[in-house]
């Protein structure tokens, strides 16, 4: 029987589409390496190491006690999670979001940075973002978390070539609650299980390629902000140390 004139034709893949898919497959196989991301990891870890040294000297405690008109209670720079692991907490932007206009959301965010035991590298990064609709008959709480369980710094081979991290194991978590009694605390470890978990580049079931690129773009953008925050914290401690020395030299 001859094929109907109006039957659907089998779609053929063009040369450009085949080459594009080859590039996507190659990228996924190699991972989503990024020199800038690894450099940011290294910069953050280096500054945390310097913060640790100044913290051990008691610089922040001295500044809050002796460099203010009214002594204040200083908060600990380094905290411990429920597993006893050391981390630092930095606030991310907060305010109102109009991303899904006409809906309006209130949001906040936190970054939890885990240094390695020797404080030379990072062992984990947790980014947490919470939001709730600002108006309406019912309120839906949401929390999104991005977890990099193995942030790597720049490494160089003997021949001078650079080794970059694939970042394939980055995970995304999504939480949702429609009851007012649900509270997600400002902690890197949450008691509640996430509603949805995704991995950036899970073998066999990868996310859509354009979404994979979007995740890496957002992660890099946030890392830049965190790097600046950690750098400001270090410079603040260094300034407090100099001010304390100057105060001790006021012999008149």
N, C-alpha and C positions, 0 to 999 in steps of 0.2 A: 504494500500500500504506500502510495506516494505521500510525502510529508505535506501537511496542510500549509497553505500559503500564509495563514495567520498564526501558525503555531510559534511558540516562543523560541527564539534562537538561543543556542548555547553561547554564553558570554566568553569571549576569548580575552586572555590577559595580554596586554600590550608589552612591548619591550621595556618601556619606562617603568611600568608597574612591576615587572619581574625584577628589574635592577633595584628598584626601591625596596622591595621585599627582601632581597639579598642583603642590602645594607642594614635593614632593620634586624634581620636574623643574626648578622655578624655582630651588631652592637649588643644585642641581648646575650649572645654567647660570651662576649668579652666583658660584659657588665657595663655599668654606667660610671666609668671612671671620669674623674674631673680633677685636674691638678690644683685648681683654685680651692676646691673643697678640702683636699688633703692639706693644702697650705694653711687654710683657716683652722683646721683641726690642730695643726702644729703650733700656730700662733696662740690659740686659746690655751693649749696645754702648757706652753712656755710661760705665759703670763700667770696661770694658776700656780705654777711652781714658784714663781717669784712672790706671789701673794702668800703662799704657804710660809716662806721664809720670814716675811715681815709679820705674819700672824704669830709665829712662834716667838718673835721678839716682843710681842705684846703691843705693837704699834697702835692698833685700833683701840684697845682698852685704855692706853695712855692718853690718846687723843680725846676720847669721850669723857675722860676724867679731868684732864688738866688743860685742855685747849679750848674749853667752852666756859662761858660765864656761869652756866648752870650745868653741873655734871649730869650726863645722860647715861641711860642704860644701853650699852652697845649690844647688838645682836651678834650671835656667832656667825662667822663667815662660813666655816665648814660645819656641816650638819651630818647626822647619821640617819640612814633609813632603818626600817624595822629589821633588816637583815644585818645591821651593823656596818654597812658600807658608807664610805664618806662621799658627800656630794656638795655642790654649791648650787644655790638657787638664784636665778635672775628673773626679774619681771619682764614680760613681753608687752607690746602695746595693748591697751584696753580702751574701751569707749563704746560708741554706737556704730553699728554697721548697717549700711543701706544696700548691701550687695544683692539682696533679693527684693528690691523695692516693688510694691509699697510696704512690704514687711520691714520692721525695724527691730534690730537685735542689740542686746547688751552683751559685750564679750570681754574676756580677759585671757591672759596667757602667761605661762611660766616655762622657763628652761631649767632643766636639772642636768648638771654637768658632773659626771663621775670621773675623777682622775684615777690613773693607774696607781698601784701601790707605791711605786717609786716616784710618782708625780712627774714623770717625764713625758707621758702620753695620756690620752683619754681612754677610758675603758667603756664608757657608755654615754649617750646623749638622749634625753627624753624631752620632747617638746609637747606641751599640753595646752590646749585651747578649749575654753568653755564659752557657751553662749546660751541665751534664752530670749525668746521674743518679748519685746518691751510692752506690747499691748495685745489685746484680744480676749476672747472668752475663755480660752484655755492656754496654758503655758507649757511649752515643750523644752525641756533642758537637753542640751547636747554637749558632748565632749569629744574632741578629736585629739588623738595622740600620734606623734611620729617618733619612733624609737630606732635609733642606730646603735645596735648592740656591739659594734666593733669599729668605731671611728679610727681610721688610720691616718698617720702623718706621712709626709713625703719620704720615700726611701730611694736610695740610689745604688745601682749595681756598681761593681768594680770598673766596668767599662764606661761609667758615667751616665748610663741610661736611667731614666726615672721609672720607678715602680709605683703605680697608682692603685688605689683600692677600687674594687668593682662596685661597691655599695649595694650589691644585689640583695643583701639580707635586711635592708631597711623595711620596717614594718609600719603599717597604719592600723590604728584602732579607732573604732567608733562606738560611742556610748549614747544611749537615749533614755530619757525618763519623762513620764507624764504625770508624776505625782510630786507634790511639794516637799515631801519628807526625804527625798533623795538628795544627798549632798556629797559631791565629790571633793574631798579635801585637797589642800595644796601639798600633795605628796607624790613623789615619783612612783611609788608602789600603791596601786589601788586594790581595795578589797573586792570590789565588784568585777565580774568578768565582762569584757567588751561584748557588745552585740554583734559586731562584725570585725574580722581581722583580715588584712590583706598584706601580701609581701610584694615588694617592688618588682622583683624579677624571679619569681618562683618558676623553677624548671617544669615545663609541661603545661603550666597554666599561667602564663604571664599576663599582666595587665595590658590594656590597649597601649600601643606605643606612644601616642600623643599624651596620654595620661602619665606614663612613666617619665617622659621628659618634663611634664608640668611639675611632678613631685620633686624632681631634682632641681628644677629652677626655684621652686619655693624654698626648698631646704637650703640651697646656697644663699638665697636672699636673707633668710633668717639667721644663718650662720654669720653673715657679715655684720648684722646688728648685734649678735651676741659677742662677737670678737671686739667690737667697739665698747660694749658694756664692760667686759672683763678688763680691757685696757684702761678704761676710765677708773675702775675700781683700783687697779694697781697704781695708777698715777696719783689717785687720792691718798693712798697709804704712803706712797713715797713722799708726797708733799707734807703729810702729817708728821712723818719721821723728821723731815728737815725743820719743820716748825717747832717740834719738841726740842731738837738740838739747839735752835736759836733761843728758845725760852730758857734753857738751862745755862745759856751764856749771858743772860741779862744780869751782869754783876753790879749794875748801878741802880 
